[in-house]
Amino acid sequence: MGDPKKPRKKYETPSHPYRMDRLQTELDLVGRYGLRNKREVWRARSILGRWRAQARSMLALDEEERAIKERVLINKMARYGLLPETATFEAVLSLDVEDVLKRRLQTIVYEKGLARTPHQARQMIVHRHIMVGDHIVTSPSYLVPVSEENTIRYSPRSPYNNEDHPMRPQAKPQQSDEEGEVEVTETEGE
């Protein structure tokens, strides 16, 4: 089989590790998106940094080669839902870390209403309760393309498929404006 590959870091650490404003921003992102640790923020920042570096390197190319590579990069961003198809080249440079974190499977499962909290979404993904298309995905950091976003659902073997499961997000009762009767509406994503 050969020797296994040497594992290497997929992120770059901050150059100034103890700046208070950066620490607060990272802590806020970790809490809001239910991340395990700050390394996941750094990984998203590294992914974004590679895309930005690729965009900046295109500025030195001649016009026809640059136009072709710009279109390829913008199409890639559009596939992931980070930019619209009609975006300009400068829009790639204006992306931030939150744009990448919003496209993670963990965040999308929470936003679709399949989980009550981002932390529960992470646990459901790791414990094989979530499917994307026909495959069970166990990585919460999976960047979801727009084409696969509507195929996210509970796994057929998951106990969450049962409507009466106690940990499943429930339908929320809402008041009707006209008669004061209670209507039950389904949560998003069900």
N, C-alpha and C positions, 0 to 999 in steps of 0.2 A: 504494500500500500504506500510505502514511502513515509517520510518523516512528516509529522504534523506541522502546520504553519506556526510560526512564532506569533503569539498574540501581541497586538500593539494597540496603543491608545487610539480611540476614535474621537478624541477631543483635545482641545488646547486649553490649558489652565490660564487664568487671568495673569497679566504681567504684574499687576499690583494687587496682591491677595487680600489686603486689609483696608480697602477703601470703603467707608461706611455706606455711601450712597449705592455702590454696586452690590454690597452685601444685602442691603434692604430690598433692592429690586429683585435679586435672585431669590431671597426668602419668600417674597410675595409671589413670584412665579411658581415656586415649589408648592406653596399652599394652594394657589388658585387652580393649578392644573393637576394636582395630586401626584407630583413626581416623587420618586424615591429619595433622591438626593440632588445636590447641585451639579453633579456630573452630567445629569440629563439636560440641564440648562446649558452647560458648557458644550455638550454634544450638538444640541440644536444650534448654538451660536457658531460652532465649527462648520456645520453643514452650510449655514447661511454665509459664512465667511468664504467658503470654497466657491459658492455660486457668485458672490460679489467679486472675488479675485478673477474668476473666469470672465465676468463682464468687463472688469477693468482692463484685462489683457487684450480684449477685443478692440479697445480704443486705438491701439497701435497698428492695427491691420489696415490694409487698403479697403476702399469702399465696398467693392463687390464681395470680397471674402468676408468682411465684417457683416454685411447685410445677411448673408447666408447663416453665419454662426449666431447672429442675434436672433434670427427667426427660430433656430433650433432651441436656443436657451429659453426664449419666451414660450414656445410650445411646451417645453418641459414644465415650466412654471404653471402654465395653464392646465396641464394634465393633473397636477397636484392641487389645483384650485387656489394657488397663491396669487396668480394674476389673471386677468381676463385675456382672451385671445388677441384683443386689439391694443394691448398695453404697449407702451413705448419702452425703449431700452433703459431709460432713466428710472423706470418703475422698479427694475430689478435691484438697483442700488438703494431704493427707498424702503425695501422690506426690512422688517425687524424680527427679533426672536419670537415674539408672540405669534406672528403669522405662521411660523413653522410649528410651534407648539399646538396651534389650533387644528392642524392637519394630522395630528397623531391619532391612532386608533382609540386610545384611552379617552381623549377629549371628545371624539365624535360619538363614541358609545354613550358617554354621559349626556351629551347634547341631544341625542336622539331619544333620550328617555328610557334607555334600556337598563340604566343603573341610577341609583339615588344620588350618589356622590362620585366625584372623580376617583376617590380611593376604592370604592366598591367596583367601579368600572375596571380599574387595574387588576383587582383580585379576580374578577370574572374572566378577564382575558387570560391571565396566567393559569387559572384553573380550568381552562379549556371549555368555557361556556359560550364563547362568542365565535361566530363564523363570518368570514368575509367571502362571499360567493359560495363556492363548494368546499372551501378549506377552513379548517380551524387554525386561527392565528393566535400564537401564544406570546407575541411580543407587543407590549403596550406602546412601544415607540415606532411601530410600523406606520409609515407615512401613507395615508389612504389616498389613492387617485380618485378623482371625481367620478370616474366610470364605475368604481366599486362602492361608492358611498351608499347607494340605495340597496346594496346586497348584504349589508351588515345585519345580522340577526342572531338569535339564540341558537346554539347547537341543538340538533334533534334529540340527543341523549341528555341534554341539560335539564335539571329539575326546574329551571326558570321558565321552560316552555309551558308549564302548568300555570294557568291564570290565577290560581289560588295560592301560589307560593308566597309565604310570608315576607320574603326579602325582595320580592319583585315590586317595582314601582306601581302603585295603584292608580286607578282612575280618580280624578279629583272632582268632588261635587262643586257645582257653581250655581248661583242664584239666577233665576230667569228674571228679566227686567219687567215683563208684563204682569205676570200672575203671582210672583213670589214663590213659585214652585222650584224644587231642587232638580236640576238636570245633572246627569252624570256624563262627563266628557272624557274621552280617552286622552292619555298623555301623548306627547309627541313620540313618534317612532313605533307605535304599536299598531 
